[in-house]
Amino acid sequence: MEGFNEQVVKRDKTAKNLVIKIIAVVLLFVIPLTFVLLARVINFYLALVGFFLFIGGIYVVWWVFSQQKVEYEYSVVADTLKIAKIISLRKRKKVCDVPIREIVQLESGDKNIRNQHFRKMYVAAKNPNDTAANTFAVFNDPLYGKCLLVFNPNEKILEGMKPYLDKTIVIQFFYKKA
């Protein structure tokens, strides 16, 4: 039996999420209220349209709020790191499958990654802006070429990756030797 390690990381709430929620709630009240006010001038039926828009808007606001709940699932299966994005515990979307043997650089901060250019970037981190807490993996993808993965693995995931990583990467990352 080959090793299997799994971790779920919940994405932090950001200011962008708060702004989206506020706009959704404001629109929930402004659009139906506009129809109700226009009903006094144009036609009474616009008040009914405003009422039904409010009822439908409640569902839309609930849906927008639930879409803001995002988790990332990391799993190491044999020599592959699989990352999936789980949206509000309803929808699962594959982010990427990284062959661990293809990883050419693994860093705990972005100081050595900052000046490099990548064809594709996969972000599956708790907080993408917290570069000190994130782990950066540079790997070669057959479809895109040089890619970057930003994620937050725990010790179990790193230990599951360790046997398949290049020995120089293991020495640099785990033992902090140049």
C-alpha positions as CSV (number, residue, x, y, z in Angstrom):
1,M,0.0,0.0,0.0
2,E,1.4,3.4,-1.0
3,G,1.2,6.4,1.3
4,F,-1.8,8.7,1.5
5,N,-1.8,12.0,3.4
6,E,-4.6,14.6,3.3
7,Q,-5.1,18.2,4.6
8,V,-7.9,20.7,4.4
9,V,-7.0,24.4,4.6
10,K,-9.8,27.0,5.0
11,R,-9.2,30.3,3.1
12,D,-9.1,33.4,5.2
13,K,-11.7,36.1,4.8
14,T,-10.4,39.2,3.1
15,A,-11.6,42.7,2.5
16,K,-12.7,41.7,-1.0
17,N,-15.1,39.1,0.5
18,L,-16.6,41.8,2.8
19,V,-17.1,44.3,0.0
20,I,-18.8,41.6,-2.1
21,K,-21.2,40.8,0.7
22,I,-22.0,44.5,1.4
23,I,-22.7,45.2,-2.3
24,A,-25.0,42.1,-2.4
25,V,-27.0,43.2,0.6
26,V,-27.2,46.8,-0.6
27,L,-28.5,45.7,-4.0
28,L,-31.0,43.4,-2.3
29,F,-32.7,46.5,-0.9
30,V,-32.0,49.1,-3.6
31,I,-33.3,47.3,-6.6
32,P,-36.7,46.3,-5.2
33,L,-37.1,49.7,-3.5
34,T,-36.6,51.4,-6.9
35,F,-39.4,49.3,-8.4
36,V,-41.7,50.1,-5.5
37,L,-41.0,53.8,-5.9
38,L,-41.5,53.7,-9.6
39,A,-44.9,52.0,-9.0
40,R,-46.2,55.2,-7.5
41,V,-45.4,57.0,-10.7
42,I,-45.9,54.5,-13.5
43,N,-47.9,51.5,-12.6
44,F,-49.0,49.5,-9.5
45,Y,-47.7,46.3,-10.9
46,L,-44.1,47.5,-10.6
47,A,-44.6,47.2,-6.8
48,L,-45.4,43.5,-7.3
49,V,-42.3,43.1,-9.5
50,G,-40.2,44.8,-6.7
51,F,-41.7,42.4,-4.1
52,F,-40.8,39.3,-6.2
53,L,-37.3,40.8,-6.9
54,F,-36.8,41.1,-3.2
55,I,-37.9,37.5,-2.6
56,G,-35.6,36.3,-5.4
57,G,-32.8,38.6,-4.2
58,I,-32.8,36.9,-0.8
59,Y,-31.8,33.6,-2.5
60,V,-29.2,35.4,-4.6
61,V,-27.6,37.0,-1.5
62,W,-27.6,33.6,0.3
63,W,-25.8,32.1,-2.8
64,V,-23.2,34.9,-2.9
65,F,-22.5,34.5,0.8
66,S,-22.1,30.8,0.5
67,Q,-19.7,31.1,-2.5
68,Q,-17.3,33.1,-0.3
69,K,-16.6,29.9,1.8
70,V,-13.6,28.3,0.2
71,E,-11.4,25.5,1.3
72,Y,-8.4,23.8,-0.3
73,E,-7.7,20.1,0.0
74,Y,-4.2,18.8,-0.4
75,S,-3.5,15.1,-0.7
76,V,-0.4,13.2,-1.5
77,V,-1.2,10.0,-3.3
78,A,2.0,8.0,-4.2
79,D,4.2,10.5,-6.0
80,T,1.5,13.1,-6.9
81,L,0.3,16.1,-4.9
82,K,-3.4,16.7,-5.7
83,I,-5.0,20.0,-4.9
84,A,-8.7,20.6,-5.0
85,K,-10.8,23.7,-4.3
86,I,-14.0,23.1,-2.3
87,I,-16.6,25.9,-2.5
88,S,-19.1,26.1,0.3
89,L,-18.9,22.3,0.8
90,R,-21.0,21.8,-2.3
91,K,-18.7,22.1,-5.3
92,R,-15.3,20.5,-5.8
93,K,-12.9,21.7,-8.5
94,K,-9.5,20.3,-9.3
95,V,-6.8,23.0,-9.0
96,C,-3.8,20.9,-10.1
97,D,-2.0,17.6,-9.9
98,V,1.7,18.1,-9.3
99,P,4.1,15.2,-9.9
100,I,6.3,15.5,-6.9
101,R,9.3,14.4,-8.9
102,E,8.9,17.4,-11.2
103,I,9.3,19.9,-8.3
104,V,12.6,21.7,-8.9
105,Q,12.4,24.2,-6.1
106,L,10.6,24.3,-2.7
107,E,10.8,27.4,-0.5
108,S,9.2,28.5,2.8
109,G,9.2,32.2,1.8
110,D,9.2,34.1,-1.5
111,K,12.6,35.6,-1.2
112,N,14.1,33.3,-3.8
113,I,10.9,33.1,-5.9
114,R,10.2,36.8,-6.2
115,N,12.2,37.6,-9.3
116,Q,11.4,34.5,-11.3
117,H,8.8,34.4,-14.1
118,F,6.3,31.6,-14.4
119,R,3.9,30.6,-17.2
120,K,1.1,29.6,-14.8
121,M,0.6,30.2,-11.1
122,Y,-1.6,28.0,-8.9
123,V,-2.7,29.7,-5.6
124,A,-4.2,27.4,-3.0
125,A,-3.1,29.1,0.2
126,K,-4.9,30.1,3.4
127,N,-3.9,33.7,2.8
128,P,-2.1,34.4,-0.5
129,N,-0.7,37.7,0.8
130,D,1.1,36.2,3.8
131,T,4.3,35.3,1.9
132,A,6.1,34.3,5.1
133,A,3.6,31.6,6.0
134,N,3.2,30.2,2.5
135,T,5.2,27.5,0.8
136,F,6.2,28.0,-2.8
137,A,6.9,25.0,-5.1
138,V,8.3,25.5,-8.6
139,F,7.6,22.6,-11.0
140,N,7.7,21.8,-14.7
141,D,4.3,21.1,-16.2
142,P,4.3,19.4,-19.6
143,L,1.5,21.6,-20.8
144,Y,2.5,25.0,-19.4
145,G,6.2,24.8,-18.7
146,K,7.6,26.4,-15.5
147,C,4.8,26.8,-13.0
148,L,4.4,28.1,-9.4
149,L,2.3,26.6,-6.6
150,V,1.5,28.6,-3.5
151,F,0.1,26.5,-0.7
152,N,0.2,25.9,3.1
153,P,1.1,22.2,3.7
154,N,1.4,20.8,7.2
155,E,4.1,18.3,8.4
156,K,2.2,15.2,7.2
157,I,1.9,16.5,3.7
158,L,5.6,17.5,3.6
159,E,6.6,14.1,5.0
160,G,4.5,12.4,2.4
161,M,6.3,14.4,-0.3
162,K,9.8,13.9,1.1
163,P,10.5,10.5,-0.4
164,Y,9.7,11.6,-3.9
165,L,11.5,15.0,-3.8
166,D,15.0,15.5,-5.3
167,K,17.6,14.9,-2.5
168,T,19.1,18.4,-2.9
169,I,15.6,19.9,-2.3
170,V,15.2,17.7,0.7
171,I,18.5,18.9,2.2
172,Q,17.8,22.6,1.5
173,F,14.2,22.6,2.6
174,F,14.1,20.2,5.5
175,Y,17.6,20.6,6.9
176,K,18.2,24.2,5.9
177,K,21.6,23.5,4.4
178,A,22.9,25.1,1.2
